[in-house]
Amino acid sequence: MTAPPQPSAAAYADVVARIGRAAQACGRDPATVTLVAVSKQQPWEAIAPVLAAGQTVFGENRVQEAMARWEGKSQGLTLHLIGPLQSNKAKEAVAFFDVIETLDRGKLATALADQVQRQGRSPRFYVQVNTGEEPQKAGVIPGEADDFLKACRTIYGLTVEGLMCIPPAAEPAGPHFALLAKIAARNGLSKLSMGMSDDFETAIRFGATSVRVGSAVFGVRGEA
Ligand SMILES: *Cc1c(COP(=O)(O)O)cnc(C)c1O
């Protein structure tokens, strides 16, 4: 008897198919949308089948947790930091991650630029925008995004590849995705990290180039 397929392998295939359909529905090539599979707080039994199915891009929101999970296993993978980063963890973050999506303030930019210099390696960077201007949420507010992006270039010497946002949970996400796309366009940025399990299809319609999907792929966190 063969073992039944792992639930996460089926859920993963379903999410990949939904991404493809959402892209096609708005005339986009599905290959222009990257799935960042958010493996934070997930047990290895949920992650292994998704790895085995060929997924190579994973998202994590804590530096230490990510290192514990992926150290020695990250060959050939692309790891994204999608959670808030403290300046004093810039060293580990630059050494470990391929993409840091949560750049949002000068102090952190300084620390990251310093580590890029010292380590001679640079992750790709996204600036997080707090589109809903929520006080408890990280990210630069929309009105300060242009100035901060300019400072990243001219003061900190960091190349920013795109923008990331997490819309307020209680609001329709579409207007937030549209705002992020608008800020990116006027700053000449082509990459948009937006959309999670509940709204990734909407995000694709608004131009997401990567979607960060956790529970729809791996199951509800902490219950697997
Ligand atoms: C946890 C998390 C996700 C994934 O959330 P799901 O709703 O499980 O898909 C995406 N983005 C960020 C920044 C997160 O912290």
The ligand as an SDF file (V2000), in Angstrom:
LIG
                    3D

 15 15  0  0  0  0  0  0  0  0999 V2000
    2.1810   35.0770    7.8880 C   0  0  0  0  0  0  0  0  0  0  0  0
    2.3450   36.0220    6.7700 C   0  0  0  0  0  0  0  0  0  0  0  0
    1.8490   35.7200    5.4920 C   0  0  0  0  0  0  0  0  0  0  0  0
    1.0500   34.4660    5.1640 C   0  0  0  0  0  0  0  0  0  0  0  0
   -0.2150   34.5650    5.7190 O   0  0  0  0  0  0  0  0  0  0  0  0
   -1.3820   33.4810    5.3300 P   0  0  0  0  0  0  0  0  0  0  0  0
   -2.6250   34.2100    5.6500 O   0  0  0  0  0  0  0  0  0  0  0  0
   -1.1320   32.3030    6.1970 O   0  0  0  0  0  0  0  0  0  0  0  0
   -1.2260   33.1850    3.9050 O   0  0  0  0  0  0  0  0  0  0  0  0
    2.0850   36.6260    4.4750 C   0  0  0  0  0  0  0  0  0  0  0  0
    2.7690   37.7680    4.6890 N   0  0  0  0  0  0  0  0  0  0  0  0
    3.2610   38.0860    5.8980 C   0  0  0  0  0  0  0  0  0  0  0  0
    4.0090   39.3570    6.0710 C   0  0  0  0  0  0  0  0  0  0  0  0
    3.0660   37.2370    6.9800 C   0  0  0  0  0  0  0  0  0  0  0  0
    3.5640   37.5670    8.1780 O   0  0  0  0  0  0  0  0  0  0  0  0
  1  2  1  0
  2  3  1  0
  2 14  2  0
  3  4  1  0
  3 10  2  0
  4  5  1  0
  5  6  1  0
  6  7  2  0
  6  8  1  0
  6  9  1  0
 10 11  1  0
 11 12  2  0
 12 13  1  0
 12 14  1  0
 14 15  1  0
M  END
$$$$
